[in-house]
């Protein structure tokens, strides 16, 4: 069960990383695979994009905050469900 949780968070991190890389290169937003990446990552990024809009800073920091939040959530889940230490 721990491996499943690890895999889910690893998949979320990889999806976010792919989304970041896609933002650096031209791509077809409506390609089925790219659309899937956007639909998977948008719920993770949107809360942070609402807090710190990219147009005010000139750079989108939401992936950085999302990676940090995923790390914290993973530690909390592992501690609550599997008794692992938070640190």
N, C-alpha and C positions, 0 to 999 in steps of 0.2 A: 504494500500500500504506500509506503514511503517513496518507493521508486516511481509510482504513478504521479504523486504530487510533485516530485522532482521533475518528471518529464513534462508535466503541464506548465510549470513555471519556466522550464528551459524553452519550451515551444513558444511561450509568450515573449520571452526575451529575444528569441530568434526572429519572430514575426516583427517585433519593434525594430530590430536592427535592419531587417530587409526594408521596412518602411522608411527608415532614415536614409539608407543607400538610394532608394528610389527617389527620394526628394532631391538628390544631387544629380540625377541623370534624366534625360528626356524619356518619357514612357507613355504608353497608352493607358490612361487611367481606367478605361473600360474593358481592358483585356480580362477574361474571367479569373485568371490566377492573381493578377494585380488587384482586381476588385475584391477578391477574397481577402488579401492582405489588408486592404483598406478597411473592410468591414470588421475584421478581427481586431485591428489596432485602434480604430476610431474610438471605441468606448474607453480605452485606456488613456488616450491622449486628450480627448475632448474636455474633461474636467480641468486639466492643467492649461489648455489653450484658453479656456474661459477666464481663468485666474490671471494669467500673464499672456495677453495677446501678442502675437509675433510682430504685428505691425508697429507696436510701440517701441520694441527693442531692436527691430530689424533682423532678428534671428528667432527661430522657434525653439524655445527651451523645453517644450512639453515632453519630448522623448527622454531628456535627462531626468526630469521629475518622475516620469512613468517608470524608468528603470529603478530609481531609488524607491518608489512606492512598492513596486513588485518585490523588491528585496525585503522590505519591511514586512509586507503581507506574508511572504513565504516563511519568514522566521516566526511570525505569530502563529500561522497555521501549523507549522511543525511543532511548536511548543504546546499549543492547545491540544492537538490530536495525537501527538506521538511522544510527548513528554521531553522533547529535546530542549536544551537550554536556548534562551533567546540570544545569547552572545555568541 
